[in-house]
Amino acid sequence: MEVLLFLWISLAALLTAGANKANHDDEGIVINMLNASRLRMFVDELPNMPKVQGYDIKNGVPISKKLKIGMFQKKWKFHRDLPPTTVFAYGTSKRTATVPGPTIEAIHRVKTYVTWQNHLPKKHILPWDPTIPTAIPVSKKGIPTVVHLHGGIDEPESDGNSNSWFTVGFKERGPTWTQKTYRYHNFQQPGNLWYHDHAMGLTRVNLLAGLLGSYIIRHPDLEGPLGLPSGDEFDRTVVIFDRSFRTDGSIYMNSTGNNPSIHPQWQPEYFGDTIIVNGKAWPRLTVRRRKYRFRILNASNARFFRIFLSNGMRFIHVASDSAYNERPVVLKKLLLAPSEIADVVVDFSTSASDEVILVNDAPYHSQPMIQLTKSTEKS
Ligand SMILES: [Cu+2]
C-alpha cells in the first residue's frame, strides 16, 4: 500500500500572536478585526473546486458547448473557526457557487460559450470608491459586473471590457456592452488562464468579494505524450489570495485612503493577513508518494508570494500562465506576482519527511511570510 502524505498548505503571515484588535472606521465606529494568528492552521482540507466542462462529447468527439454561469451572494466558510462570510461567488447555481469559482475546462479549438449572469443584490458588501471613474447604474441600484478571461485570445465583444458591465438581468448596461453571451475560441496553446470581474472602478472590490476562478485549455493530443500527472486527484488548480476579516467573519477592507487629505478613499493596493488557498485559510492536503501537478494562481490584489517546500523538495516548473516552457526547469523557490500562474510538478516520492509546509518568505509590509507543509500517515 502506498504511504499517504499530508500536504499542508499554509501560506501564512507569520504574525505576532495576540488578541483581536479594534480599529476605527472614518465615522469612528469600532471595527473588531480578527487577528489571523488566532486561526489554527491546517485544520481545513484543501478543496478541489468544482469543474465545469466547456465542451460536450458527441460520437466521441468534443464539440462546443453553451454554459450559464451566475454570480451570487452567499455565505462561505473560509475556516473552521471563522463564522460564515458573505461573499460574491461564481457558479452554475447559488447552491454550487464557490470562492474561487468553478474551474472551467476547455478543449483546444473547441469553442466555449458562456452567458455570465448577474444575480447580485442591490448593495455591495465592500466599501467601493465612488470618487474614481466607476460604473454606476443610473438607478443607483445593483452591482455592475463584467467578466474578463485573463490570458484568453478572444474578440473584443467577448473580452470583458470594463465599460461592458451589466446589472441583474442585463437591466442596465455600460456604454460598450454588446452581447449577453461570450464566445471563447480556445484556439490558443493549452495552458492556464483565469476569469475574474473587470467592471470599471469595481474590479478590486468585486474580486475581493470572490468573483474569480480558474480556466484550463487542454490539448489532449499534444499534452498526452508529456506524461504529466493527470486526473482530478493528481492534476489540481491551487488559487491563492489574501484577505482580512472581522471577528464576525466578514471581509474587511479599509475605506480610508492612504492620503486622505488628497483622496478620501483611494488605496493603490490591498493586503490581507489571512492566506486563503482554494477558499480555505491555511488548508492541508493528504498526498500520495508520487507526482502531483499543481497549477498555482496568485489571485491576490497586490501580494507577491515567494514559495518553497520546507523539506527542500524542488518544484519542476513546466508551464507559466497560458504556455508551456520549452523544457522543465527545476526550482527551489518560486516567485509569483499577482495574477501570475506557475504550473509545477512536485514529486512526493522523493520526500525525506512525512510532512512538508509550503512556505512563503516574500516580504509583506516588511515582515517575512508564508508556509507550505506536508505530513504522513501510513495506510
Ligand atoms: Cu486579469
Residues whose N, C-alpha, C, O or C-beta is under 5 A from the ligand:
A	BS01	CU	H150
